[in-house]
Amino acid sequence: MTDQALSPLNKPRRLAETLVDRFAQRMRDGILKCGEKLPTEVHIMEAEGVSRSVVREALSRLQAAGLVETRHGVGTFVLDMPAPEGFTLGPATIATLSDVLNLLEFRLSLEVQAAGMAAERATPEALAELAQALEALLQGPEKSGTTINADFQFHLKIAKAAGNYYLIDIMKHLGTKLIPRTRMNSAYSGQSDRSAYLQGINAEHQQIFDAIASGNVDAARAAMYLHLSNSRMRLCETQRRQAFYNE
């Protein structure tokens, strides 16, 4: 499909969606494997017959879904196989603060148990991956200024350590929409507020990791419950603040 195949109004968005679908299918089919480097932007442009902006939008969506990661100066690499098609709950359905609050309640029912299973089942390799994800999360503000994708990867690695592929599929399908960070940042007007906010979240993630690494099932569940409950309270406070300023 080329740029000329769609109307000028909708073609960039639709072409990006089509490109995302193509790459996701190649991952499902095993044509693109975990750890494999994607072709360059120029190569994708020539192979798919689309503009650079379409390619960049598609890569951004793939990264937001947790399917690829971009390493600056190196390239974009496949993270994992996408979740199966046909799952009705998806990123497009999570648009409002109320949606995110409901999603956090949904996560409580899944991720508390996942943390306990990870503490019980995690292999040395899984713990190493989780430690790496935690380190990226803790260093995110210094290196890139954002920790949203790193936060998602940390929770995804817990699901992988739990060894339940249904959990992994759900996490990957929802992608970074699992993380309420983009909704939260607007509630903090100053850098000091944001720094304190991130420090609190990082401490919670560290507690989750320590409990899983020590193999303490009950502590891992408790740490995850505390983290998600606190996230919900922080989001409720954000909702309250926005309602106050809109009055």
VOBA-1610 file (N, C-alpha, C; in pm, whole numbers, padded with zeros to 5 digits, always signed):
BEGIN
Met+00085-00118+00000Met+00000+00000+00000Met+00089+00123+00000Thr+00058+00222-00078Thr+00135+00345-00086Thr+00056+00459-00029Asp+00124+00576-00016Asp+00057+00694+00037Asp-00062+00734-00048Gln-00057+00706-00177Gln-00164+00748-00266Gln-00291+00667-00249Ala-00282+00557-00174Ala-00397+00467-00162Ala-00503+00519-00067Leu-00471+00622+00013Leu-00564+00670+00113Leu-00589+00819+00096Ser-00701+00868+00150Ser-00733+01009+00140Ser-00632+01091+00218Pro-00605+01217+00180Pro-00505+01299+00248Pro-00535+01319+00396Leu-00663+01322+00433Leu-00699+01351+00572Leu-00658+01240+00667Asn-00681+01115+00628Asn-00660+01003+00720Asn-00540+00916+00687Lys-00474+00940+00576Lys-00373+00844+00531Lys-00254+00827+00626Pro-00197+00934+00690Pro-00083+00906+00778Pro-00118+00814+00893Arg-00232+00841+00958Arg-00273+00758+01071Arg-00304+00615+01027Arg-00376+00601+00918Arg-00414+00467+00872Arg-00293+00390+00821Leu-00203+00460+00755Leu-00081+00393+00707Leu+00005+00347+00824Ala+00013+00429+00929Ala+00089+00389+01047Ala+00026+00266+01113Glu-00108+00264+01122Glu-00178+00149+01179Glu-00152+00023+01097Thr-00155+00039+00965Thr-00129-00075+00877Thr+00012-00127+00896Leu+00107-00034+00908Leu+00247-00074+00926Leu+00267-00144+01060Val+00201-00094+01164Val+00208-00159+01296Val+00154-00301+01287Asp+00040-00317+01220Asp-00020-00450+01205Asp+00074-00546+01132Arg+00142-00494+01029Arg+00232-00580+00951Arg+00349-00628+01036Phe+00410-00536+01110Phe+00524-00574+01194Phe+00480-00667+01307Ala+00363-00640+01367Ala+00313-00726+01473Ala+00289-00868+01422Gln+00234-00879+01301Gln+00210-01010+01243Gln+00340-01083+01216Arg+00441-01011+01170Arg+00571-01073+01146Arg+00633-01125+01276Met+00605-01055+01387Met+00652-01102+01517Met+00579-01230+01557Arg+00446-01230+01536Arg+00368-01350+01569Arg+00413-01470+01486Asp+00447-01445+01360Asp+00485-01553+01270Asp+00630-01597+01291Gly+00702-01526+01376Gly+00841-01563+01401Gly+00937-01511+01298Ile+00889-01428+01206Ile+00978-01370+01106Ile+01071-01268+01172Leu+01014-01190+01264Leu+01092-01099+01347Leu+01097-01159+01488Lys+01216-01185+01537Lys+01233-01254+01664Lys+01280-01157+01773Cys+01255-01197+01899Cys+01296-01116+02014Cys+01446-01088+02007Gly+01483-00963+02023Gly+01623-00923+02018Gly+01673-00883+01881Glu+01592-00910+01779Glu+01634-00878+01642Glu+01619-00728+01614Lys+01713-00674+01541Lys+01711-00532+01507Lys+01622-00509+01386Leu+01534-00409+01394Leu+01448-00376+01282Leu+01528-00306+01173Pro+01481-00310+01049Pro+01547-00236+00941Pro+01550-00086+00972Thr+01636-00013+00906Thr+01644+00131+00926Thr+01517+00197+00874Glu+01495+00323+00916Glu+01378+00398+00871Glu+01377+00407+00719Val+01492+00434+00660Val+01500+00447+00514Val+01462+00317+00446His+01510+00206+00499His+01478+00076+00439His+01329+00048+00448Ile+01269+00078+00565Ile+01125+00055+00581Ile+01046+00144+00485Met+01088+00271+00472Met+01022+00364+00379Met+01021+00307+00238Glu+01136+00258+00193Glu+01147+00204+00057Glu+01070+00074+00041Ala+01078-00013+00142Ala+01012-00143+00132Ala+00860-00132+00140Glu+00810-00039+00221Glu+00666-00028+00242Glu+00601+00082+00158Gly+00681+00169+00098Gly+00626+00276+00015Gly+00555+00383+00096Val+00610+00418+00213Val+00549+00519+00299Val+00650+00626+00332Ser+00603+00735+00391Ser+00689+00847+00425Ser+00761+00823+00558Arg+00861+00906+00586Arg+00936+00894+00711Arg+00846+00918+00832Ser+00754+01013+00821Ser+00665+01042+00934Ser+00576+00923+00966Val+00532+00849+00865Val+00451+00729+00887Val+00533+00623+00958Val+00658+00604+00915Val+00745+00505+00977Val+00769+00540+01123Arg+00797+00666+01151Arg+00825+00707+01289Arg+00702+00693+01378Glu+00584+00722+01324Glu+00461+00705+01400Glu+00438+00557+01431Ala+00462+00471+01333Ala+00445+00327+01355Ala+00543+00274+01459Leu+00668+00318+01452Leu+00768+00275+01549Leu+00733+00325+01689Ser+00680+00447+01697Ser+00637+00502+01825Ser+00525+00418+01886Arg+00431+00375+01802Arg+00320+00293+01851Arg+00368+00156+01895Leu+00461+00098+01820Leu+00516-00032+01858Leu+00589-00023+01991Gln+00660+00088+02013Gln+00731+00106+02139Gln+00633+00126+02254Ala+00528+00204+02229Ala+00428+00228+02333Ala+00358+00099+02373Ala+00347+00005+02279Ala+00284-00124+02308Ala+00380-00222+02374Gly+00506-00179+02391Gly+00604-00266+02455Gly+00656-00375+02365Leu+00641-00358+02233Leu+00684-00461+02138Leu+00827-00439+02090Val+00872-00314+02092Val+01008-00282+02051Val+01066-00178+02146Glu+01197-00164+02142Glu+01263-00055+02215Glu+01366+00008+02124Thr+01378+00141+02132Thr+01474+00214+02052Thr+01593+00251+02137Arg+01711+00212+02093Arg+01835+00247+02161Arg+01902+00355+02077His+01909+00473+02133His+01957+00588+02059His+02098+00563+02005Gly+02112+00587+01876Gly+02240+00568+01810Gly+02269+00426+01769Val+02180+00334+01806Val+02201+00192+01773Val+02093+00141+01679Gly+01966+00160+01718Gly+01856+00114+01635Gly+01737+00071+01719Thr+01639+00010+01654Thr+01518-00036+01721Thr+01516-00188+01720Phe+01486-00248+01836Phe+01495-00392+01854Phe+01363-00451+01901Val+01334-00572+01856Val+01212-00643+01894Val+01225-00688+02040Leu+01122-00660+02120Leu+01122-00703+02259Leu+01055-00839+02275Asp+00936-00853+02220Asp+00862-00977+02241Asp+00751-00990+02138Met+00693-01109+02132Met+00581-01134+02044Met+00457-01063+02096Pro+00379-00998+02009Pro+00258-00929+02055Pro+00150-01024+02101Ala+00056-00971+02175Ala-00057-01051+02221Ala-00145-01092+02104Pro-00222-01198+02117Pro-00308-01244+02008Pro-00411-01139+01969Glu-00455-01146+01843Glu-00558-01056+01795Glu-00694-01096+01852Gly-00788-01004+01852Gly-00924-01034+01893Gly-00953-01003+02038Phe-00853-00955+02112Phe-00873-00920+02252Phe-00940-00783+02256Thr-01060-00774+02314Thr-01139-00651+02304Thr-01085-00539+02390Leu-01028-00570+02507Leu-00969-00468+02591Leu-00837-00426+02528Gly-00822-00296+02504Gly-00699-00251+02440Gly-00667-00108+02474Pro-00550-00059+02430Pro-00509+00079+02459Pro-00611+00183+02417Ala-00682+00158+02307Ala-00778+00257+02257Ala-00897+00274+02351Thr-00920+00176+02440Thr-01034+00185+02531Thr-00998+00257+02662Ile-00870+00293+02678Ile-00824+00357+02801Ile-00795+00503+02770Ala-00898+00587+02784Ala-00885+00725+02740Ala-00903+00828+02850Thr-00975+00795+02956Thr-01007+00892+03060Thr-00945+00851+03193Leu-00948+00945+03288Leu-00900+00913+03422Leu-00980+00798+03484Ser-01109+00798+03461Ser-01193+00689+03513Ser-01152+00555+03454Asp-01117+00555+03324Asp-01070+00432+03261Asp-00944+00380+03329Val-00851+00471+03357Val-00726+00432+03420Val-00749+00381+03562Leu-00841+00443+03635Leu-00875+00396+03769Leu-00932+00254+03764Asn-01019+00230+03669Asn-01075+00096+03652Asn-00966-00004+03615Leu-00873+00041+03532Leu-00763-00047+03491Leu-00675-00083+03611Leu-00652+00014+03701Leu-00572-00015+03819Leu-00640-00119+03907Glu-00772-00113+03918Glu-00845-00216+03993Glu-00830-00352+03926Phe-00834-00353+03795Phe-00814-00477+03719Phe-00673-00531+03743Arg-00574-00441+03744Arg-00436-00482+03766Arg-00418-00540+03907Leu-00489-00485+04005Leu-00480-00538+04141Leu-00517-00685+04145Ser-00618-00721+04066Ser-00665-00860+04066Ser-00567-00954+03997Leu-00476-00899+03917Leu-00382-00982+03842Leu-00239-00975+03895Glu-00192-00854+03915Glu-00049-00836+03939Glu-00006-00868+04082Val-00098-00860+04177Val-00064-00902+04314Val-00029-01051+04314Gln-00113-01129+04248Gln-00086-01272+04237Gln+00038-01299+04153Ala+00056-01220+04046Ala+00174-01237+03959Ala+00302-01215+04038Ala+00303-01115+04126Ala+00423-01089+04206Ala+00453-01207+04298Gly+00348-01264+04357Gly+00368-01381+04441Gly+00422-01500+04363Met+00367-01522+04244Met+00415-01632+04160Met+00559-01608+04116Ala+00593-01482+04088Ala+00729-01450+04048Ala+00827-01480+04161Ala+00789-01447+04285Ala+00874-01476+04400Ala+00896-01627+04416Glu+00795-01703+04380Glu+00801-01849+04395Glu+00871-01917+04279Arg+00858-01861+04156Arg+00901-01932+04036Arg+01019-01871+03962Ala+01056-01749+03993Ala+01155-01678+03912Ala+01286-01755+03902Thr+01335-01769+03781Thr+01465-01830+03756Thr+01574-01723+03772Pro+01700-01764+03784Pro+01808-01665+03789Pro+01808-01572+03668Glu+01775-01628+03551Glu+01770-01546+03429Glu+01658-01442+03438Ala+01541-01485+03490Ala+01428-01394+03503Ala+01458-01283+03603Leu+01526-01318+03713Leu+01562-01218+03812Leu+01664-01118+03756Ala+01753-01168+03672Ala+01851-01078+03609Ala+01782-00979+03517Glu+01683-01026+03442Glu+01607-00937+03354Glu+01529-00835+03436Leu+01472-00879+03547Leu+01395-00789+03632Leu+01486-00683+03695Ala+01605-00725+03736Ala+01701-00631+03794Ala+01743-00527+03691Gln+01760-00572+03568Gln+01797-00479+03460Gln+01685-00379+03435Ala+01561-00429+03437Ala+01446-00340+03416Ala+01435-00239+03529Leu+01461-00282+03653Leu+01456-00191+03766Leu+01563-00084+03753Glu+01683-00123+03713Glu+01792-00026+03697Glu+01758+00079+03592Ala+01697+00035+03481Ala+01656+00130+03377Ala+01549+00224+03429Leu+01462+00172+03514Leu+01356+00254+03572Leu+01414+00359+03666Leu+01510+00319+03749Leu+01568+00411+03846Leu+01653+00519+03778Gln+01716+00484+03666Gln+01802+00579+03595Gln+01728+00659+03489Gly+01603+00626+03465Gly+01527+00690+03357Gly+01528+00841+03358Pro+01494+00906+03472Pro+01490+01052+03475Pro+01622+01117+03441Glu+01736+01053+03480Glu+01867+01111+03453Glu+01907+01094+03308Lys+01873+00979+03249Lys+01919+00949+03113Lys+01828+01004+03005Ser+01697+00985+03022Ser+01605+01023+02914Ser+01495+01119+02958Gly+01482+01138+03091Gly+01379+01227+03142Gly+01243+01162+03155Thr+01229+01038+03108Thr+01100+00970+03117Thr+01121+00827+03166Thr+01023+00775+03238Thr+01034+00639+03290Thr+00913+00554+03255Ile+00828+00603+03167Ile+00703+00534+03137Ile+00729+00396+03077Asn+00811+00389+02973Asn+00837+00259+02910Asn+00915+00168+03005Ala+01009+00225+03082Ala+01086+00145+03177Ala+00994+00088+03286Asp+00897+00168+03329Asp+00800+00122+03429Asp+00721+00004+03373Phe+00675+00018+03250Phe+00600-00092+03186Phe+00685-00218+03177Gln+00812-00203+03136Gln+00900-00318+03121Gln+00922-00390+03254Phe+00929-00314+03363Phe+00946-00374+03495Phe+00827-00464+03528His+00707-00414+03505His+00587-00494+03534His+00575-00612+03438Leu+00616-00592+03314Leu+00612-00702+03217Leu+00709-00813+03257Lys+00827-00776+03307Lys+00926-00876+03348Lys+00876-00955+03469Ile+00796-00892+03555Ile+00737-00966+03667Ile+00641-01072+03614Ala+00559-01034+03516Ala+00467-01131+03456Ala+00543-01246+03393Lys+00654-01215+03327Lys+00735-01320+03266Lys+00798-01410+03372Ala+00843-01348+03482Ala+00903-01427+03590Ala+00799-01518+03655Ala+00671-01475+03652Ala+00564-01557+03708Ala+00539-01682+03624Gly+00579-01677+03497Gly+00570-01796+03412Gly+00431-01827+03361Asn+00343-01725+03354Asn+00207-01746+03306Asn+00188-01666+03178Tyr+00172-01736+03064Tyr+00169-01664+02937Tyr+00042-01582+02918Tyr-00065-01613+02990Tyr-00185-01529+02980Tyr-00158-01391+03039Leu-00088-01389+03151Leu-00050-01261+03210Leu+00037-01180+03114Ile+00132-01247+03052Ile+00222-01180+02959Ile+00145-01122+02842Asp+00052-01199+02788Asp-00027-01153+02674Asp-00108-01028+02708Ile-00171-01029+02825Ile-00252-00914+02866Ile-00164-00791+02883Met-00049-00808+02949Met+00041-00696+02972Met+00090-00638+02840Lys+00131-00724+02749Lys+00183-00675+02622Lys+00075-00610+02538His-00044-00663+02547His-00155-00608+02467His-00187-00466+02511Leu-00185-00441+02640Leu-00217-00308+02691Leu-00100-00212+02678Gly+00021-00263+02680Gly+00138-00178+02661Gly+00153-00073+02770Thr+00212+00041+02735Thr+00240+00145+02834Thr+00114+00213+02885Lys-00003+00182+02827Lys-00128+00235+02880Lys-00154+00182+03022Leu-00082+00075+03059Leu-00092+00024+03196Leu-00043+00127+03297Ile+00048+00212+03254Ile+00116+00304+03346Ile+00043+00438+03346Pro-00009+00480+03461Pro-00087+00605+03467Pro+00000+00730+03469Arg+00130+00717+03442Arg+00224+00828+03456Arg+00188+00950+03374Thr+00145+00931+03250Thr+00113+01046+03166Thr-00003+01125+03223Arg-00095+01058+03291Arg-00207+01126+03355Arg-00162+01197+03482Met-00056+01146+03543Met-00012+01199+03671Met+00076+01321+03657Asn+00164+01323+03555Asn+00264+01428+03546Asn+00205+01568+03545Ser+00088+01585+03482Ser+00027+01716+03472Ser-00018+01771+03607Ala-00026+01685+03706Ala-00073+01728+03838Ala+00038+01792+03921Tyr+00161+01780+03873Tyr+00274+01832+03949Tyr+00333+01952+03877Ser+00321+02068+03939Ser+00360+02192+03873Ser+00509+02216+03878Gly+00579+02170+03980Gly+00720+02197+03994Gly+00806+02073+03988Gln+00935+02093+03958Gln+01027+01980+03948Gln+01044+01910+04082Ser+01039+01988+04192Ser+01054+01926+04324Ser+00938+01832+04353Asp+00816+01872+04314Asp+00699+01785+04332Asp+00715+01658+04250Arg+00757+01673+04125Arg+00772+01557+04037Arg+00883+01465+04089Ser+00993+01522+04138Ser+01103+01441+04189Ser+01059+01360+04310Ala+00985+01423+04400Ala+00935+01351+04519Ala+00840+01240+04478Tyr+00757+01270+04379Tyr+00662+01171+04327Tyr+00734+01050+04270Leu+00838+01074+04189Leu+00913+00965+04127Leu+00993+00887+04232Gln+01047+00955+04331Gln+01121+00887+04437Gln+01031+00789+04513Gly+00908+00832+04538Gly+00815+00743+04607Gly+00782+00619+04525Ile+00760+00639+04396Ile+00730+00526+04308Ile+00850+00432+04297Asn+00970+00490+04285Asn+01090+00407+04274Asn+01111+00324+04400Ala+01082+00382+04515Ala+01095+00307+04640Ala+00999+00188+04642Glu+00879+00208+04590Glu+00780+00100+04584Glu+00827-00011+04490His+00882+00027+04375His+00933-00073+04281His+01051-00151+04343Gln+01136-00080+04417Gln+01248-00147+04481Gln+01199-00250+04582Gln+01096-00217+04658Gln+01040-00310+04755Gln+00983-00435+04686Ile+00918-00414+04573Ile+00864-00528+04498Ile+00977-00619+04452Phe+01081-00557+04396Phe+01195-00636+04348Phe+01261-00713+04461Asp+01287-00645+04574Asp+01355-00711+04686Asp+01277-00831+04736Ala+01145-00818+04742Ala+01062-00928+04790Ala+01065-01046+04692Ile+01058-01016+04563Ile+01063-01123+04463Ile+01200-01191+04464Ala+01305-01110+04468Ala+01441-01164+04466Ala+01469-01252+04588Ser+01407-01219+04701Ser+01429-01298+04823Ser+01341-01423+04827Gly+01248-01433+04730Gly+01160-01549+04726Gly+01048-01545+04828Asn+01019-01427+04883Asn+00915-01412+04985Asn+00781-01383+04916Val+00699-01486+04904Val+00573-01476+04830Val+00479-01373+04893Asp+00460-01382+05023Asp+00367-01290+05090Asp+00415-01145+05081Ala+00543-01124+05098Ala+00598-00988+05090Ala+00586-00932+04949Ala+00605-01018+04849Ala+00594-00973+04710Ala+00451-00930+04679Arg+00355-01010+04725Arg+00214-00974+04704Arg+00181-00843+04776Ala+00228-00830+04899Ala+00199-00710+04978Ala+00261-00586+04914Ala+00384-00600+04864Ala+00452-00486+04801Ala+00381-00442+04674Met+00336-00539+04595Met+00264-00504+04472Met+00128-00443+04505Tyr+00061-00497+04605Tyr-00068-00440+04645Tyr-00052-00295+04692Leu+00051-00271+04771Leu+00076-00135+04819Leu+00104-00041+04703His+00185-00084+04609His+00222+00000+04494His+00101+00036+04410Leu+00019-00062+04376Leu-00097-00035+04291Leu-00204+00044+04366Ser-00219+00016+04495Ser-00316+00093+04575Ser-00272+00238+04586Asn-00142+00259+04606Asn-00090+00395+04612Asn-00106+00466+04477Ser-00085+00392+04368Ser-00103+00450+04235Ser-00247+00496+04216Arg-00338+00416+04266Arg-00479+00453+04255Arg-00510+00577+04338Met-00453+00585+04459Met-00475+00703+04543Met-00414+00827+04480Arg-00295+00810+04419Arg-00231+00925+04353Arg-00314+00973+04235Leu-00371+00879+04164Leu-00453+00917+04049Leu-00583+00984+04093Cys-00641+00935+04202Cys-00761+01000+04256Cys-00731+01143+04297Glu-00613+01165+04355Glu-00573+01300+04393Glu-00556+01388+04269Thr-00500+01330+04162Thr-00488+01403+04036Thr-00625+01443+03984Gln-00718+01350+03990Gln-00854+01377+03945Gln-00917+01489+04028Arg-00893+01485+04159Arg-00948+01589+04247Arg-00889+01725+04214Arg-00757+01729+04190Arg-00692+01856+04159Arg-00744+01915+04028Gln-00757+01827+03928Gln-00803+01878+03799Gln-00946+01929+03809Ala-01029+01861+03887Ala-01167+01907+03905Ala-01169+02043+03975Phe-01079+02063+04072Phe-01071+02190+04146Phe-01032+02304+04053Tyr-00929+02280+03968Tyr-00882+02386+03880Tyr-00980+02415+03767Asn-01067+02319+03737Asn-01165+02342+03629Asn-01291+02410+03677Glu-01304+02425+03809Glu-01426+02488+03863Glu-01430+02637+03831
//
